[in-house]
Amino acid sequence: MPFEDLIQEVNDNIEQEKRKRARLKDLDLIVLDNSLRESTVGQLRGHTLENKRKIYDEVRKCGFQFKIVAAYSHMPRVDDSLVAEIVRECEEGKEDLGNLFAFSEFFESVSQGIPDTKTIPVGLRKMQEQGLINPIIEIDLAIKSINWEKFTTKDMCLLLTERFKWSRKYLSPDAKILVNLRDFPDAMVYEMERLLQVVNFMASLPATERPFGIIFEEPTGKYLPEEVGAWTAGKAVY
């Protein structure tokens, strides 16, 4: 390659990166702290209530507004006790309930390739019982336990609508609903059309019905930042 062409290519790449940085600089970002949950991943021992409390207090010192405080299951967890304490603090004016989030599954089970669409997931039910109002609904769009010919992308979108309606009726009309694309990398590689259809559906809902936001991660370590960045840009078009 002639030097002139190489120099031009380098300069073009630099200009492209500068444009990306300029766009990032002007984005309106929020921080959703996940220290209480993520710090248990890969641990040999679970957290005690005292452990959770110390982490929560440190997070508050950092000044983060939005915090994930629970990931529920059918079995009792330390999260249940911590949330009871935090909700009491909200009632005392020490914490804002509108800034607290908890994870919930999208459905309870799958039978013969069809998800259980009738049972409200335990995470949402426990949020209702304990008084939390902002759910993070976790969905998977590339899992093989679902028969996607019988339970279609349209069915997925309809069930999302039902979960949004339930959350606003039984948790709070002001619920900040987040949808976590839990298997984002696999979905983008193997089922990109399905993922983009779901994202487009949520983005096309009226402002009063659409979720507060969409979140995702790359937990596999198999993909480079450039790949995840390209996926993110494609998804953001919607």
C-alpha positions in Angstrom: 0.0 0.0 0.0 1.4 3.4 -0.9 2.4 5.6 2.1 -0.2 8.2 1.0 -3.0 5.7 1.1 -1.8 4.3 4.5 -1.7 7.7 6.0 -5.2 8.5 4.7 -6.5 5.2 6.1 -5.0 6.0 9.6 -6.4 9.5 9.6 -9.8 8.3 8.5 -9.8 5.7 11.4 -8.8 8.4 13.9 -11.6 10.7 12.7 -14.1 7.9 13.0 -13.0 7.2 16.6 -13.2 11.0 17.4 -16.8 11.0 16.2 -17.6 8.1 18.4 -16.1 9.8 21.5 -17.9 13.0 20.8 -21.2 11.1 20.7 -20.4 9.3 23.9 -19.4 12.6 25.6 -22.9 14.0 25.0 -24.9 10.9 26.1 -27.2 11.3 29.0 -26.0 8.4 31.2 -27.3 6.8 34.4 -25.5 4.4 36.8 -27.4 1.3 37.9 -25.3 -0.2 40.7 -25.3 -4.0 40.8 -22.8 -4.5 43.6 -25.1 -6.4 45.9 -25.9 -9.0 43.4 -22.8 -9.2 41.1 -20.4 -9.6 44.0 -21.9 -13.0 44.8 -21.2 -14.4 41.4 -18.4 -17.0 41.5 -18.1 -16.8 45.3 -17.4 -19.9 47.3 -19.7 -18.7 50.1 -23.0 -16.7 50.0 -23.3 -13.3 51.6 -24.7 -12.8 55.1 -27.1 -10.1 55.9 -24.2 -8.2 57.5 -22.2 -8.5 54.3 -25.0 -7.2 52.2 -25.6 -4.3 54.6 -21.9 -3.2 54.4 -21.9 -3.4 50.6 -25.2 -1.4 50.5 -23.8 1.3 52.8 -20.7 1.6 50.7 -22.8 2.0 47.6 -24.8 4.8 49.2 -21.6 6.6 50.1 -20.7 6.6 46.4 -23.8 8.6 45.7 -25.3 6.2 43.1 -29.0 7.0 42.6 -30.2 3.7 41.1 -29.4 0.4 43.0 -30.3 -3.2 42.4 -31.1 -4.6 45.8 -32.4 -8.2 45.2 -32.5 -11.2 42.9 -35.4 -13.4 44.2 -35.9 -17.2 44.0 -38.5 -19.6 45.4 -36.1 -20.4 48.3 -35.6 -17.7 51.0 -32.4 -15.6 50.4 -30.6 -13.0 52.4 -32.0 -10.5 49.8 -35.4 -11.0 51.3 -34.2 -9.8 54.7 -32.2 -7.0 53.3 -35.1 -5.7 51.2 -37.4 -5.7 54.3 -34.8 -3.5 56.1 -34.4 -1.1 53.1 -38.2 -0.8 52.6 -38.5 0.3 56.2 -35.9 2.9 55.6 -37.9 4.1 52.6 -40.9 4.5 54.8 -38.8 6.5 57.2 -37.5 8.8 54.4 -34.0 7.5 54.5 -34.1 6.0 51.0 -36.2 6.6 47.9 -38.2 3.5 46.9 -38.3 4.8 43.3 -34.5 4.3 42.9 -34.5 0.6 43.9 -34.6 -2.4 41.5 -34.9 -6.2 41.7 -34.4 -9.0 39.2 -37.3 -11.2 38.1 -37.6 -14.1 35.7 -39.8 -13.5 32.7 -41.7 -16.8 33.2 -41.6 -19.6 35.8 -41.1 -22.7 33.6 -41.2 -24.2 30.1 -43.2 -27.3 29.3 -42.8 -29.1 25.9 -41.3 -26.0 24.4 -44.0 -23.6 25.7 -43.4 -21.1 28.5 -45.8 -20.9 31.4 -47.5 -17.6 30.6 -50.2 -17.8 33.3 -48.1 -17.9 36.5 -46.7 -14.6 37.6 -42.9 -15.1 38.2 -41.8 -15.4 41.8 -39.6 -12.3 41.5 -42.5 -10.1 40.6 -44.7 -11.7 43.4 -42.0 -11.1 46.0 -41.6 -7.6 44.9 -45.3 -7.0 45.4 -45.2 -8.6 48.8 -42.1 -6.6 50.0 -43.0 -3.3 48.4 -40.4 -2.9 45.7 -41.7 -1.2 42.5 -39.0 -1.4 39.8 -38.5 -4.8 38.2 -35.7 -5.9 35.9 -37.4 -8.6 33.8 -34.9 -11.0 32.4 -35.5 -12.5 29.0 -33.7 -15.0 26.8 -34.1 -15.0 23.0 -31.8 -17.8 21.9 -32.5 -20.5 24.4 -33.3 -23.9 22.9 -35.8 -25.0 25.6 -38.4 -22.9 23.8 -40.0 -24.1 20.6 -39.9 -20.8 18.7 -42.3 -22.2 16.1 -45.0 -22.7 18.7 -44.1 -19.8 21.0 -43.3 -17.2 18.4 -41.6 -13.8 18.7 -45.1 -12.3 18.6 -46.0 -14.4 21.6 -42.9 -13.1 23.4 -43.9 -9.5 22.7 -47.5 -10.1 23.9 -46.2 -11.6 27.1 -43.9 -8.7 27.7 -46.9 -6.4 27.3 -48.7 -8.4 30.0 -45.8 -8.2 32.3 -45.6 -4.5 31.9 -49.3 -4.1 32.6 -49.1 -6.3 35.7 -46.1 -4.4 37.0 -47.8 -1.0 36.6 -51.0 -2.3 38.2 -49.7 -4.3 41.1 -46.3 -2.8 41.8 -46.7 0.9 40.9 -48.1 3.0 38.1 -44.7 4.7 38.1 -42.7 1.5 37.9 -39.4 1.9 36.1 -39.4 -1.3 34.2 -36.2 -2.6 32.8 -35.8 -5.5 30.4 -32.5 -7.4 30.6 -31.5 -9.2 27.4 -29.7 -11.9 29.4 -28.4 -13.9 26.5 -27.6 -10.9 24.3 -24.4 -12.2 22.7 -25.9 -15.6 21.6 -29.0 -13.8 20.4 -27.1 -11.3 18.3 -25.0 -14.1 16.8 -27.7 -16.7 16.2 -31.1 -15.0 16.4 -30.4 -11.3 15.6 -33.6 -10.8 13.7 -35.7 -12.1 16.7 -33.8 -9.8 19.1 -34.2 -6.7 16.9 -37.9 -7.5 16.4 -38.4 -7.6 20.2 -36.4 -4.4 20.7 -38.3 -2.7 17.9 -41.6 -3.8 19.5 -40.7 -2.3 22.9 -39.4 0.9 21.4 -42.6 1.3 19.3 -44.9 1.2 22.4 -46.5 4.4 23.5 -44.4 6.4 26.0 -46.7 5.5 28.8 -46.4 1.7 28.0 -42.8 1.1 27.0 -40.2 0.1 29.6 -37.9 2.5 31.3 -34.9 1.0 29.5 -33.2 -2.1 28.1 -30.0 -3.5 29.6 -27.7 -6.3 28.4 -24.3 -7.7 29.1 -21.6 -9.8 27.5 -20.8 -12.4 30.2 -19.1 -15.0 28.0 -15.8 -13.2 27.3 -15.8 -14.5 23.8 -16.5 -11.2 21.9 -14.4 -8.1 21.5 -15.6 -4.6 22.5 -15.8 -3.7 18.8 -18.3 -6.5 18.2 -20.4 -5.6 21.3 -20.2 -1.9 20.2 -21.5 -2.8 16.7 -24.4 -4.8 18.2 -25.2 -2.0 20.6 -25.2 0.6 17.8 -27.5 -1.6 15.7 -29.9 -2.1 18.6 -29.9 1.6 19.4 -31.3 2.4 16.0 -34.6 1.3 17.3 
